[in-house]
């Protein structure tokens, strides 16, 4: 039996425009374990290294989250000028 991913990204766009706000919606299964170094990055298609991100944001533990439960959450990337 294949192990299901602990993080599932939802509504992922095929194209994002520079300097625009991007919302990254994701679900965490009960198997996910938080780390203080968790982050979510935006990469160009075809990336081959985690060092090739355009921008990133820290994936902070949602308020009221209980370890070992599933949750839907959203990370926001602010557009810059």
C-alpha positions as CSV (number, residue, x, y, z in Angstrom):
1,X,0.0,0.0,0.0
2,X,1.4,3.4,-1.0
3,X,1.9,6.0,1.7
4,X,-0.2,9.1,1.2
5,X,1.6,12.5,1.2
6,X,1.4,14.5,4.5
7,X,0.9,17.8,2.6
8,X,-1.5,18.1,-0.3
9,X,-1.5,21.4,-2.3
10,X,-4.9,22.5,-3.6
11,X,-6.0,24.8,-6.5
12,X,-2.5,25.2,-7.8
13,X,-2.3,27.6,-10.6
14,X,-0.5,27.0,-13.9
15,X,0.7,30.6,-14.1
16,X,1.5,33.4,-11.6
17,X,2.3,37.0,-12.5
18,X,5.2,38.9,-10.9
19,X,4.3,41.5,-8.3
20,X,0.9,39.9,-7.6
21,X,-0.4,38.4,-4.3
22,X,-0.5,34.5,-4.4
23,X,-2.5,32.4,-2.0
24,X,-1.2,28.8,-1.6
25,X,-3.9,26.5,-0.2
26,X,-2.9,23.2,1.2
27,X,-4.2,20.4,3.4
28,X,-2.1,18.6,6.1
29,X,-2.9,15.1,6.9
30,X,-2.7,13.7,10.5
31,X,0.7,12.2,9.6
32,X,2.3,15.6,9.2
33,X,4.8,16.6,11.8
34,X,5.6,20.4,12.1
35,X,9.1,21.6,12.1
36,X,10.3,25.2,12.9
37,X,12.1,25.1,9.5
38,X,9.0,24.3,7.3
39,X,8.6,26.6,4.4
40,X,6.6,26.9,1.1
41,X,8.3,28.1,-2.0
42,X,7.3,29.2,-5.5
43,X,9.4,27.6,-8.2
44,X,9.7,27.9,-12.0
45,X,8.4,24.8,-13.8
46,X,11.2,22.2,-14.3
47,X,13.1,23.2,-11.2
48,X,15.7,20.6,-10.0
49,X,17.0,22.0,-6.7
50,X,15.3,23.6,-3.7
51,X,17.7,26.5,-4.1
52,X,15.9,27.5,-7.3
53,X,12.9,29.1,-5.6
54,X,11.7,32.6,-6.6
55,X,10.2,33.4,-3.2
56,X,9.2,31.6,0.0
57,X,7.3,32.0,3.2
58,X,7.5,30.2,6.5
59,X,4.8,27.6,7.1
60,X,3.7,28.6,10.5
61,X,1.7,26.4,12.8
62,X,-2.0,27.5,12.6
63,X,-3.5,28.9,15.8
64,X,-5.4,26.2,17.6
65,X,-3.8,23.4,15.7
66,X,-3.6,20.1,17.5
67,X,-0.7,17.7,16.6
68,X,-2.0,14.5,14.9
69,X,-5.1,16.1,13.3
70,X,-5.8,17.1,9.7
71,X,-6.1,20.7,8.7
72,X,-6.7,23.0,5.7
73,X,-4.5,26.1,5.7
74,X,-3.3,28.9,3.4
75,X,0.1,30.6,3.0
76,X,0.2,34.1,1.4
77,X,2.9,35.4,-0.9
78,X,2.7,39.2,-1.1
79,X,3.4,40.9,-4.4
80,X,6.4,43.2,-4.4
81,X,7.0,46.2,-6.6
